[in-house]
Amino acid sequence: MRALLAVVMLLGLFVAPARAACPPEGKTREQLEALKVLKWTVPDAAERQVLAEGLVDCLGDADPKLRDGIAYEAMAHWMRAGEIDELGLRPLRDRLYAALQADDPEGFRRPFAALVLSEVARTDRIKPWMTPEERGAMVETASRYLESVTDYRGFDDKEGWRHGVAHGSDWLMQLALNPALDRGQLDRMLAAIATQVVPSAPHAYVYGEPGRLARPVMFIAKRELHTPAEWDAWFVALAPKLGDSKDYNDNGWLLRRHDLLAFLTGLYLEADRSEDPQLQALEAPVVAGLKAVP
């Protein structure tokens, strides 16, 4: 019995979730703020890597100055400056994947993990380092994340941003820009986007979400892997997501209709004023989608 108890306790060391530490161990808030003033200059690569991974825990912090102004900004800066190499990007990506699965009672951790993962996806687009299998896994992970969003809170004057749909859309946008993705992967992302263009929960987007959802669609269109008829079908299929009631006295139906019209109207304006023939080709399919809306 004692031996069994010892084994159970030992296993508990591996399965128990680690306590989120923000600021990371060995750092104070004042030191992080000073580092921001220094434009995130950390000359030692090993120290920078440890700090980047440690800052993942800050993505769930209730203080927007730590979560957004320090953790996100620092990691995005280092990745855009090429200061985290392939050996560092993999463990950082995996810690961010874990953050997507962690408890998130206040609703900050998952959206900000997705936002930082958009920067990870960008590094692979700028200088490929993922294997095709890793890239495919990221497409699936990002798509599932966007589909899973049910917390539609955006900005709060005291708490700052959550913005799950927008951050998930940014992640898909960076993937859509990657020429290494194939038609099947682009279709997987379009399916995920469609679930949030007309969210199943009645909610009116007021923080720019339709425009953010439109961005990956535009870059997928620029790949020219879909025919005009296929785009027609995709856009027209959005209207049935409103439901069959067509009830102008049904608040939930009206909210979903608002979201769909905002998405389609924004895309129409982008296509109409664009000088890019690949985007101009979206105009007619978007109009077909608009005509399908009651």
C-alpha positions in Angstrom: 0.0 0.0 0.0 2.8 2.4 0.9 4.5 1.6 -2.4 1.3 2.2 -4.4 0.8 5.5 -2.5 4.3 6.6 -3.4 3.7 5.8 -7.1 0.4 7.8 -7.1 2.1 10.8 -5.5 5.0 10.6 -8.0 2.6 10.5 -10.9 0.9 13.5 -9.4 4.1 15.5 -9.9 3.7 15.0 -13.6 0.0 15.5 -14.1 -0.6 18.4 -11.7 -0.7 21.7 -13.6 2.1 24.0 -12.9 1.2 27.3 -11.1 1.3 30.2 -13.5 4.1 32.5 -12.7 3.9 36.1 -13.8 6.3 37.8 -13.8 8.5 34.8 -14.6 10.8 33.5 -12.0 13.8 35.7 -11.4 12.1 38.8 -12.9 10.2 41.6 -11.3 7.5 43.7 -13.0 9.9 46.7 -12.8 12.6 44.8 -14.6 10.1 43.8 -17.4 9.0 47.4 -17.7 12.6 48.6 -17.9 13.2 45.9 -20.6 10.3 47.4 -22.6 11.9 50.8 -22.4 15.1 49.2 -23.8 13.0 47.8 -26.7 13.3 44.2 -25.5 17.1 44.1 -25.8 18.4 40.8 -24.3 21.8 40.1 -25.8 22.2 36.6 -24.4 20.1 34.2 -26.6 19.7 31.6 -23.8 18.4 34.1 -21.4 16.1 35.5 -24.0 14.7 32.1 -24.7 14.0 31.3 -21.1 12.3 34.7 -20.7 10.2 34.2 -23.8 8.9 30.8 -22.6 8.3 32.2 -19.1 6.2 35.1 -20.5 3.7 32.6 -21.8 2.2 32.4 -18.3 1.7 36.2 -18.4 -0.7 35.8 -21.4 -3.4 34.8 -18.8 -2.7 37.6 -16.4 -5.6 39.9 -15.6 -3.4 43.0 -16.0 -3.4 44.1 -19.6 -0.1 45.9 -19.1 1.5 42.6 -18.3 -0.5 40.5 -20.7 -0.6 42.6 -23.8 1.9 45.4 -23.2 4.7 43.2 -22.1 4.2 39.4 -22.8 2.7 39.7 -26.2 4.8 42.7 -27.3 8.1 41.1 -26.2 7.5 37.7 -27.9 6.2 39.4 -31.1 9.2 41.7 -31.2 11.8 38.9 -30.8 10.1 36.7 -33.4 9.8 39.6 -35.9 13.5 40.5 -35.3 14.5 36.9 -35.9 15.9 36.7 -32.4 14.3 33.3 -31.6 15.7 30.6 -33.9 14.2 27.3 -35.0 15.5 25.5 -31.9 13.7 28.1 -29.7 10.5 28.4 -31.8 9.5 24.8 -31.3 9.4 24.8 -27.5 7.8 28.2 -27.5 5.1 27.0 -29.9 4.5 23.9 -27.8 4.1 26.0 -24.6 1.6 28.1 -26.5 -0.3 25.0 -27.6 -0.4 23.9 -24.0 -1.8 27.4 -23.0 -4.7 26.8 -25.4 -5.6 23.7 -23.4 -5.2 25.2 -20.0 -7.9 26.4 -17.7 -8.9 30.0 -18.6 -11.5 31.2 -16.2 -11.0 34.9 -16.9 -10.8 34.4 -20.7 -7.4 36.0 -21.4 -5.0 33.1 -21.8 -6.4 31.3 -24.9 -7.0 34.4 -27.0 -3.5 35.8 -26.3 -1.9 32.4 -26.9 -3.6 32.3 -30.3 -2.3 35.9 -31.0 1.3 34.9 -30.2 0.8 31.7 -32.3 0.0 34.0 -35.2 3.5 35.4 -34.8 4.9 31.9 -34.7 3.1 31.1 -37.9 4.5 34.2 -39.5 8.1 33.1 -38.7 7.5 29.9 -40.7 6.1 31.9 -43.6 9.1 34.3 -43.7 11.7 31.5 -43.3 10.2 28.0 -43.4 11.2 25.8 -40.4 8.2 23.6 -39.7 7.9 20.2 -41.4 4.8 19.6 -43.5 3.4 17.6 -40.7 4.0 20.3 -38.2 2.4 22.9 -40.5 -0.6 20.7 -41.1 -1.0 20.2 -37.3 -0.9 24.0 -36.9 -3.6 24.5 -39.5 -5.8 22.0 -37.6 -5.0 23.5 -34.2 -5.7 27.0 -35.4 -9.0 26.0 -37.1 -10.2 24.1 -34.0 -9.3 27.0 -31.8 -11.4 29.5 -33.9 -14.3 27.1 -34.0 -14.1 26.6 -30.2 -14.5 30.3 -29.3 -17.6 30.9 -27.4 -16.4 33.9 -25.3 -17.2 36.9 -27.5 -16.1 39.6 -25.1 -13.9 42.2 -26.9 -12.5 45.2 -25.1 -13.1 46.3 -21.5 -11.8 49.7 -20.2 -10.3 48.1 -17.1 -9.5 44.6 -18.2 -8.3 45.3 -21.8 -8.8 42.9 -24.7 -9.9 39.3 -25.0 -10.9 39.2 -28.7 -10.9 35.5 -29.3 -12.4 35.5 -32.7 -10.1 38.3 -34.0 -7.0 36.7 -32.6 -7.9 33.3 -34.1 -8.5 35.1 -37.4 -5.1 36.7 -37.2 -3.6 33.2 -36.8 -5.4 31.9 -39.8 -4.4 35.0 -41.8 -0.7 34.3 -41.2 -1.3 30.7 -42.3 -3.3 31.7 -45.3 -0.3 33.9 -46.5 2.0 30.8 -46.4 2.4 29.4 -50.0 3.3 26.0 -48.5 -0.3 25.3 -47.6 -2.4 23.2 -50.0 -6.0 23.4 -51.1 -7.2 21.0 -48.5 -5.7 23.1 -45.7 -7.2 26.3 -47.1 -10.6 24.6 -47.2 -10.2 23.5 -43.6 -9.6 27.1 -42.6 -12.5 28.4 -44.6 -14.8 25.9 -42.8 -13.6 27.2 -39.5 -14.1 30.9 -40.5 -17.7 30.1 -41.6 -18.5 28.9 -38.1 -17.7 32.4 -36.7 -19.0 34.6 -39.5 -22.4 33.6 -38.2 -21.8 32.5 -34.6 -24.2 30.0 -33.2 -24.6 32.0 -30.1 -26.6 35.3 -30.6 -24.0 38.0 -30.5 -23.4 41.3 -32.4 -19.8 41.9 -33.3 -18.8 45.4 -32.5 -15.0 45.2 -32.1 -14.0 44.7 -35.8 -14.3 40.9 -35.8 -16.0 40.7 -39.3 -13.0 42.6 -40.8 -10.5 40.3 -39.1 -12.4 37.2 -40.3 -12.3 38.6 -43.8 -8.6 38.9 -44.0 -7.7 35.2 -44.3 -10.5 34.8 -46.8 -8.9 37.5 -49.0 -5.5 35.9 -48.8 -6.9 32.5 -49.6 -8.6 34.0 -52.6 -5.3 35.4 -53.8 -4.0 31.9 -54.0 -6.4 31.3 -56.9 -7.0 27.7 -56.0 -10.8 28.1 -56.0 -13.1 28.7 -59.0 -15.7 31.5 -59.0 -18.4 28.9 -58.8 -16.8 27.5 -55.6 -16.6 30.9 -54.1 -20.3 31.5 -55.0 -21.2 28.3 -53.2 -19.2 29.2 -50.1 -20.6 32.7 -49.7 -24.2 31.6 -50.5 -24.0 28.8 -47.9 -23.5 31.4 -45.1 -27.1 32.7 -45.2 -28.7 29.4 -44.1 -26.6 29.6 -40.9 -29.0 32.4 -39.8 -31.8 29.8 -39.3 -35.1 29.3 -41.0 -37.2 31.8 -39.0 -36.5 35.0 -40.9 -38.1 36.6 -38.0 -37.4 40.3 -37.7 -38.8 40.1 -34.1 -36.2 37.5 -33.2 -33.3 39.2 -31.5 -30.9 36.3 -32.0 -31.7 36.1 -35.7 -31.2 39.8 -36.1 -27.8 39.7 -34.3 -26.6 36.9 -36.6 -27.9 38.7 -39.6 -26.0 41.8 -38.5 -22.7 39.8 -38.3 -23.2 38.2 -41.7 -24.0 41.5 -43.4 -21.0 43.2 -41.7 -18.7 40.4 -43.0 -20.0 40.4 -46.6 -20.3 44.2 -46.9 -16.7 44.7 -45.7 -15.4 42.1 -48.1 -17.4 43.7 -50.9 -15.8 47.1 -50.2 -12.4 45.6 -50.1 -12.9 43.8 -53.4 -14.6 46.7 -55.1 -11.9 49.3 -54.3 -9.0 46.9 -54.9 -6.8 47.1 -58.0 -5.7 43.5 -57.4 -7.6 41.3 -60.0 -7.4 38.3 -57.6 -9.5 40.3 -55.0 -11.7 41.9 -57.7 -12.7 38.4 -58.7 -14.3 38.0 -55.2 -16.8 40.8 -55.9 -19.4 38.8 -57.8 -19.3 35.8 -55.4 -19.7 38.2 -52.4 -22.7 39.9 -54.1 -24.2 36.4 -54.6 -23.8 35.9 -50.8 -25.4 39.3 -50.1 -28.4 38.5 -52.3 -28.9 35.3 -50.3 -29.3 37.2 -47.1 -33.0 37.7 -46.2 
